[in-house]
Amino acid sequence: MAKATEYGLGPNTFPRGWFVVAESREIDASPIGVTFFDRDFVIYRGESGKPVMLDAYCKHMGTHLGKNTSAMLIVADVGGKRIEGDAIRCPYHGWRYNAAGDVDDIPYHDGPCPKSASIRSYPVVDNMGCIMMWFDEQGNEPLYPPPYLQQWDEAGWVHWHLDHLPELDIHPQEVLDNMADNRHLGPTHGAPCE
């Protein structure tokens, strides 16, 4: 696979913007682990109903917050719930991360929680049956709202279900280049060009 530096995209490895990372119907109070932009994330729906997306690994011991089948046994001593409000408990020592990515409770510690244990939280929206995240390598806030089709709210509009396609071992820039460059279809793929 070509490296980002070969595309001349500047200092960023991936483009910034809104990206579909899940279907709304697959996100509930059970956290799931996903990988995008060569990074691991955890997504879950908080008790408020809002989706939350955080970096996947607890800063304390590096445990993945969404990929642990023994989580209920480990957090049982601190209430037995992985999701509390809009926060998630780490399955290893029960540290609780709020929706902003800050540790707000350590079960066996009475003092203030360390700010250095915070993880990155990402802007996410539940939009047109999709969970969309804003990704910017510099961590900047969204520059524009997520795309939205007004027709989604109309009674006659057919709501889509997303296909879970396999991953392609290519850089995302190749997809964009191939979509925009229809002149390569003839020489490369044998398609008639008009």
MIFI-899869 format. One record per residue: residue in one letter; z, x, y of N, C-alpha, C, O in turn. Coordinates in steps of 0.02 Angstrom, whole numbers, padded with zeros to 5 digits, always signed. Atoms other than C-alpha are relative to their C-alpha. Example, Ala and Ser with C-alpha at 12.3 -4.5 7.8 and 13.67 -1.06 7.14 Angstrom:
<recs>
a+00000+00045-00059+00390+00615-00225+00000+00045+00060+00033+00097+00059/s-00003-00042-00059+00357+00684-00053+00037-00039+00055+00045-00014+00110/
</recs>
This chain:
<recs>
m+00000+00042-00059+00000+00000+00000+00000+00044+00062+00035+00095+00064/a+00003-00037-00063-00042+00062+00174+00068-00005+00036+00102-00056+00032/k-00063+00000-00039+00106+00109+00284-00013-00028+00070-00070-00026+00094/a+00007+00030-00066+00138+00026+00451-00029+00050+00050-00067+00031+00094/t+00025-00049-00047+00103+00189+00542-00076+00007-00002-00107+00027+00047/e+00073-00005+00007-00076+00185+00476-00036-00055+00038-00097-00050+00048/y+00032+00055-00036-00109+00023+00572+00004+00009+00075-00026-00030+00112/g-00006-00011-00072-00062+00092+00742+00034-00058+00036+00015-00076+00091/l-00035+00057-00029+00059-00051+00775+00054+00021+00049+00090-00022+00076/g-00054-00023-00044+00175+00056+00879+00062+00014-00040+00059+00028-00100/p-00062-00019+00034+00357+00086+00837+00025-00051-00051+00070-00035-00090/n-00024+00051+00045+00379-00077+00740-00035+00003-00067-00095+00015-00072/t+00028+00003+00067+00355-00089+00553-00030-00068-00015-00079-00074-00051/f+00022+00069+00012+00333-00279+00555-00007-00036+00067+00026-00018+00116/p+00008+00038-00062+00275-00403+00686+00062-00042+00015+00100-00059-00030/r-00055+00044-00019+00401-00504+00784-00026-00071+00006-00084-00082+00023/g+00020+00069-00006+00398-00693+00781+00039-00044-00047+00088-00023-00078/w-00030+00049+00046+00445-00849+00683-00036+00003-00067-00097+00006-00069/f+00028-00005+00068+00420-00840+00494+00034-00051-00045+00094-00062-00041/v-00027+00046+00049+00441-00969+00356+00032+00042-00056-00001+00085-00085/v-00036-00039+00051+00573-00900+00235+00024-00043-00058+00045-00016-00109/a-00021+00044+00054+00615-01053+00130-00021-00071+00017-00040-00087+00073/e+00009+00071-00012+00589-01238+00108+00068-00030+00016+00119-00009-00011/s-00064+00032-00019+00721-01349+00187+00036-00028-00061+00097-00022-00065/r-00031+00033+00058+00751-01440+00022+00033+00048-00049+00073+00027-00090/e-00031-00047+00047+00799-01280-00070+00061+00035+00028+00094+00074-00007/i-00059-00031-00030+00936-01228+00051+00056-00052+00002+00050-00105+00034/d-00058+00044-00001+01105-01307+00021+00062+00044+00008+00057+00100+00034/a-00062-00037-00008+01286-01249+00016+00007+00058-00050+00057+00094-00049/s+00000-00057+00046+01244-01126-00124-00043+00055+00030-00103+00045+00040/p+00039-00053-00031+01191-00961-00047-00054+00027-00047-00044+00031-00107/i+00053-00033+00039+01027-00884-00103-00018+00066+00033-00014+00072+00094/g+00022-00063-00026+00966-00708-00084-00076+00001+00004-00110-00020-00042/v+00072-00006-00009+00792-00675-00015-00016+00069+00029+00028+00101+00059/t+00022-00064-00027+00693-00521+00032-00062-00011+00042-00112-00038+00018/f+00056+00000-00046+00577-00511+00182+00005+00062+00043+00060+00088+00054/f+00001-00057-00046+00524-00368+00296+00036+00061-00029+00067+00100+00007/d-00031-00057+00035+00586-00243+00166+00076+00001+00009+00107+00054+00008/r-00072+00007-00008+00764-00309+00191+00025-00058-00042-00012-00104-00058/d-00031+00054+00038+00884-00418+00093+00041-00044+00048+00076-00019+00093/f-00036+00049-00040+00956-00577+00170+00035-00049-00046+00019-00054-00105/v-00030+00057+00034+01069-00720+00119-00011-00061+00046-00002-00057+00107/i+00010+00063-00036+01027-00900+00170+00043-00053-00033+00048-00056-00094/y-00038+00057+00026+01139-01052+00152+00002-00053+00055-00013-00039+00113/r-00009+00054-00049+01170-01218+00237+00075-00009+00009+00112-00022-00039/g-00071+00009-00015+01339-01228+00323+00020-00073-00005-00023-00117-00011/e-00025+00068+00003+01449-01382+00318-00024-00043+00058-00023-00104+00054/s+00027+00037-00057+01377-01430+00489-00070-00025-00015-00097-00067+00022/g+00069+00017+00017+01207-01447+00403-00050+00050+00026-00109+00047+00007/k+00046-00050-00028+01133-01300+00498-00011+00057-00050+00036+00077-00084/p+00012-00058+00042+01048-01160+00402+00028+00063+00034+00028+00069+00095/v-00026-00064-00024+01125-00986+00419-00035+00055-00039-00044+00049-00100/m+00032-00057+00033+01038-00821+00382+00032+00064+00026+00034+00076+00087/l-00035-00062-00016+01130-00655+00378-00029+00057-00041-00061+00046-00092/d+00013-00057+00044+01100-00479+00317+00040-00011-00063+00095-00040-00061/a-00027+00020+00065+01142-00488+00133+00063+00036-00021+00100+00011-00064/y-00053-00042+00029+01273-00352+00110+00063+00003+00043+00060+00016+00103/c-00066-00005-00032+01458-00357+00153+00010+00073+00021-00003+00119-00018/k-00011-00068-00025+01503-00206+00260+00059+00035-00035+00064+00096-00034/h-00060-00029+00030+01666-00181+00164-00018+00043-00061-00002+00102-00063/m+00016-00036+00062+01600-00132-00009-00074-00006-00020-00093+00017-00074/g+00071+00004+00014+01415-00172+00000-00020-00054-00049-00075-00050-00077/t+00015+00054+00048+01421-00329-00108-00050-00048+00031-00045-00066+00089/h+00050+00049-00022+01273-00447-00096+00035-00068+00006+00068-00091-00041/l-00035+00062-00013+01337-00609-00019-00031-00060-00035+00002-00112-00042/g+00033+00058+00030+01211-00721-00108-00019+00007-00073-00040-00042-00103/k+00022-00010+00069+01177-00645-00279+00059+00021-00043+00062+00078-00067/n-00057-00017+00042+01339-00653-00375+00022-00062-00038+00046-00110-00008/t-00016+00058+00041+01369-00772-00519+00075-00007-00012+00098-00061-00031/s-00072+00004+00010+01555-00732-00530+00038-00017+00064+00099-00012+00066/a-00030+00011-00066+01587-00779-00349+00056-00051-00001+00108-00041+00031/m-00052+00051+00000+01687-00936-00386+00066+00025-00029+00120+00004-00007/l-00062-00027+00029+01811-00841-00492+00036+00045+00050+00097+00043+00056/i-00031-00049-00045+01839-00707-00361+00028-00033+00063+00081-00012+00086/v-00025+00031-00061+01858-00820-00209+00049-00057-00014+00072-00089+00034/a-00045+00055+00017+01967-00946-00302+00069+00008+00032+00101-00041+00051/d-00066-00012-00030+02124-00864-00232+00002-00016+00074+00056-00023+00102/v+00001+00015-00072+02067-00902-00053-00032-00068+00012-00067-00077+00062/g+00023+00068-00010+02024-01085-00074-00056-00022-00046-00071-00082-00050/g+00050+00017+00049+01887-01078-00205-00068-00018+00026-00111-00038-00013/k+00064+00019-00029+01743-01110-00085-00036+00062+00027-00007+00104+00061/r+00040-00054-00029+01602-00989-00045-00017-00015+00072-00015+00029+00115/i+00019+00020-00068+01549-01088+00109+00059-00039+00029+00081-00089+00001/e-00055+00033-00036+01688-01137+00231-00024-00012+00071-00033+00035+00109/g+00030+00014-00065+01624-01226+00384-00072+00027-00001-00112+00008-00044/d+00066-00033+00000+01471-01122+00430+00007+00074-00019-00038+00113-00007/a-00013-00069+00020+01548-00961+00361-00008+00007-00076-00008-00042-00113/i+00008-00016+00071+01524-00875+00192+00051+00054-00019+00063+00100+00019/r-00047-00050+00026+01650-00779+00088-00036+00050-00044-00080+00032-00084/c+00027-00052+00044+01605-00614+00007+00031-00010-00069+00092-00021-00075/p-00027+00012+00067+01623-00632-00181+00043+00056-00028+00072+00049-00082/y-00037-00057+00027+01709-00463-00201+00074-00001+00021+00118-00002-00021/h-00070+00001-00024+01865-00464-00091+00015-00061+00043+00070-00066+00071/g-00013+00062-00036+01845-00633-00005-00004+00004+00075+00018-00042+00110/w+00008-00004-00072+01805-00570+00170-00047-00057+00021-00096-00071-00013/r+00040+00056-00022+01734-00715+00270-00041+00019+00062-00014+00044+00111/y+00047-00012-00056+01580-00696+00382-00019-00066+00031-00040-00112-00004/n+00020+00062-00034+01549-00829+00513-00076+00001+00012-00110+00050-00005/a+00073+00006-00009+01374-00888+00562-00028+00052+00048-00088+00064+00047/a+00023-00053-00045+01365-00753+00696+00001+00068-00034-00021+00118-00004/g-00002-00063+00037+01392-00619+00563+00064+00040+00008+00069+00096-00017/d-00063-00035-00010+01568-00573+00615+00050-00019-00055+00052-00076-00077/v-00055+00014+00047+01713-00557+00492+00054-00036+00039+00079-00011+00090/d-00052+00038-00036+01837-00691+00544+00061-00013-00043+00109-00044-00020/d-00059+00007+00042+01957-00687+00396-00003+00051-00057-00054+00059-00091/i-00010-00044+00058+02019-00557+00273+00064-00025-00033+00118-00019-00004/p-00057+00036+00030+02135-00645+00149+00065+00040-00004+00119+00010+00000/y-00060-00040+00011+02257-00501+00126+00018+00041+00062+00055+00090+00056/h-00009-00040-00061+02258-00439+00308+00020-00047+00057-00014-00097+00070/d-00025+00043-00054+02358-00513+00452-00024+00020+00069-00020-00019+00116/g+00021-00025-00065+02287-00408+00594-00069-00024+00019-00099-00065-00016/p+00068+00019-00021+02125-00426+00690-00052+00027-00048-00044+00080-00079/c+00055-00021+00044+01964-00415+00591-00042+00053+00035-00054+00048+00095/p+00038-00054-00031+01862-00257+00621-00070-00022+00022-00108-00049-00018/k+00067+00015-00026+01709-00282+00733-00053+00043-00035-00110+00022-00042/s+00048-00044+00034+01628-00136+00641-00023-00028-00067-00070-00002-00096/a+00019+00030+00063+01619-00246+00486-00052-00056+00009-00073-00087-00040/s+00048+00053-00013+01499-00368+00570-00068+00017-00030-00087+00076-00035/i+00069-00008+00024+01326-00395+00496-00045-00041+00046-00022-00083+00085/r+00047+00033-00045+01170-00457+00582-00013-00072-00021-00024-00087-00080/s+00018+00070+00009+01140-00642+00600-00068-00011+00032-00085+00022+00082/y+00068+00010-00024+00964-00708+00628-00008-00072+00024+00019-00118-00007/p+00015+00068-00021+00903-00858+00728-00041-00036-00053-00093-00011-00075/v+00037+00040+00050+00848-00992+00603+00001-00073+00023+00047-00096+00056/v+00006+00071-00015+00790-01171+00622-00025-00036-00062-00062-00007-00103/d+00026+00044+00051+00759-01313+00502-00055-00040+00034-00040-00083+00076/n+00057+00024-00039+00585-01363+00559-00057-00023-00045-00085+00018-00082/m+00057+00027+00037+00454-01476+00479+00004+00015-00075-00047+00032-00106/g-00008-00013+00071+00525-01454+00304+00005+00073-00019+00006+00090-00078/c-00003-00073+00012+00536-01265+00323+00062+00029+00034+00085+00004+00085/i-00050-00041-00034+00673-01142+00362-00039+00057+00031-00072+00096-00004/m+00035-00053-00036+00602-01027+00495+00051+00047+00032+00101+00025+00061/m-00043-00050-00032+00682-00866+00553-00039+00037+00053-00099+00046+00048/w+00029-00045-00050+00650-00763+00708+00016+00071-00023+00073+00088-00034/f-00011-00069+00019+00625-00582+00660-00026+00045+00055-00083+00038+00078/d+00018-00051-00049+00623-00439+00786+00041+00061-00018+00102+00060-00019/e-00035-00061+00022+00664-00263+00731+00051+00025+00050+00101+00055+00031/q-00048-00022-00051+00751-00228+00897+00058-00049+00007+00105-00035+00044/g-00055+00048-00003+00861-00382+00873-00002-00044+00062+00048-00075+00079/n+00006+00042-00059+00796-00471+01029+00000-00074-00019-00021-00092-00074/e+00000+00073+00009+00819-00659+01046-00072-00025+00001-00116+00009+00026/p+00068+00027+00001+00667-00771+01019-00032-00003+00069+00000-00021+00119/l+00038+00001-00062+00534-00757+01152-00032-00068+00013-00054-00082+00069/y+00031+00065-00005+00467-00932+01119+00028-00044-00055+00054-00018-00105/p-00027+00045+00052+00516-01087+01019-00043+00003-00063-00101+00024-00060/p+00040+00001+00061+00460-01106+00838-00056-00051+00006-00050-00101+00042/p+00055+00049-00004+00294-01195+00812+00023-00068-00027+00061-00072-00074/y-00019+00067+00021+00311-01382+00796-00059-00048+00011-00090-00047+00065/l+00053+00050-00005+00183-01520+00763+00031-00067+00016+00071-00093-00023/q-00028+00065-00021+00224-01681+00856-00012-00054-00054+00029-00099-00062/q+00017+00050+00050+00139-01780+00716+00050-00003-00058+00052-00052-00094/w-00049-00002+00055+00277-01729+00595+00046-00061+00001+00067-00084-00051/d-00045+00056-00008+00383-01871+00664-00035-00068-00005-00001-00120-00003/e+00036+00063+00003+00246-02003+00650+00004-00029-00071+00005+00008-00120/a-00010+00034+00064+00262-02132+00511-00056+00014-00051-00042+00019-00110/g+00055-00011+00046+00089-02100+00436-00012+00072-00019-00058+00086-00058/w+00010-00071+00013+00106-01912+00429+00026+00018-00071+00081-00001-00089/v-00020-00021+00067+00111-01839+00253+00036+00067+00006+00008+00116+00031/h-00039-00062-00003+00247-01708+00239-00019+00046-00058-00024+00024-00115/w+00021-00048+00050+00198-01551+00147+00058+00027-00041+00116+00022-00021/h-00046-00040+00040+00285-01456+00009-00034+00068-00007-00093+00072-00022/l+00028-00068+00001+00262-01269+00012-00009+00024-00071+00030+00009-00116/d+00010-00033+00064+00190-01173-00134+00035+00068+00003+00030+00104+00053/h-00030-00066+00004+00290-01022-00187-00050+00047-00033-00057+00049-00094/l+00052-00045+00024+00154-00893-00202+00031+00067-00019+00083+00085+00007/p-00027-00067+00016+00179-00723-00281-00008+00047+00059-00047+00035+00105/e+00004-00050-00053+00204-00572-00171-00063+00042-00009-00084+00057-00065/l+00058-00045+00001+00054-00467-00125+00023+00069+00021+00063+00075+00068/d-00020-00068-00015+00075-00280-00123-00044+00029+00056-00078+00079+00047/i+00038-00022-00058-00005-00263+00048+00044-00009+00062+00093-00046+00062/h-00034+00008-00063+00054-00245+00226-00024-00065+00032-00083-00082+00026/p+00021+00063-00030+00053-00411+00323-00059+00007+00047-00097-00041+00057/q+00056-00010-00047-00071-00336+00447-00067-00009-00035-00115-00031-00004/e+00063+00008+00037-00204-00335+00310-00020-00073-00006-00079-00089-00003/v+00015+00071+00004-00190-00524+00293-00031-00023+00066-00082-00057+00067/l+00025+00020-00066-00214-00549+00480-00069+00029+00014-00113-00006+00039/d+00065-00032-00011-00358-00425+00488-00054-00036-00039-00109-00047-00012/n+00051+00033+00042-00449-00512+00345-00013-00071+00022-00069-00096+00013/m+00011+00068-00024-00424-00685+00419-00044+00000+00063-00086-00043+00071/a+00035-00002-00064-00493-00634+00589-00069+00033-00005-00111+00022+00038/d+00062-00039+00005-00636-00522+00529-00047-00031-00052-00051-00008-00109/n+00045+00033+00048-00763-00639+00450-00063+00040-00013-00099+00024-00061/r+00060-00041+00011-00901-00507+00465+00005+00045-00061-00045+00072-00084/h-00007-00042+00059-00828-00411+00319-00012-00039-00064-00018-00010-00118/l+00007+00042+00060-00850-00559+00199-00064+00014-00039-00062+00016-00101/g+00063-00014+00035-01032-00520+00160+00000+00068-00034-00008+00071-00095/p+00003-00067+00031-01026-00331+00133+00055+00013-00051+00044+00045-00102/t-00057-00015+00045-00855-00329+00050+00005-00049-00058+00017-00029-00115/h-00012+00051+00051-00848-00494-00046-00063-00036-00023-00060-00078-00068/g+00063+00031+00021-01032-00544-00061-00009-00071+00024-00052-00107-00002/a+00006+00068-00026-01007-00703+00038-00056-00003+00052-00064+00044+00090/p+00053+00005-00052-01153-00766+00144+00031-00007+00069+00078-00046+00079/c-00024+00003-00069-01123-00739+00330-00054-00033+00043-00113-00017+00035/e+00049+00033-00044-01208-00848+00460+00016+00014+00072-00020-00010+00116/
</recs>
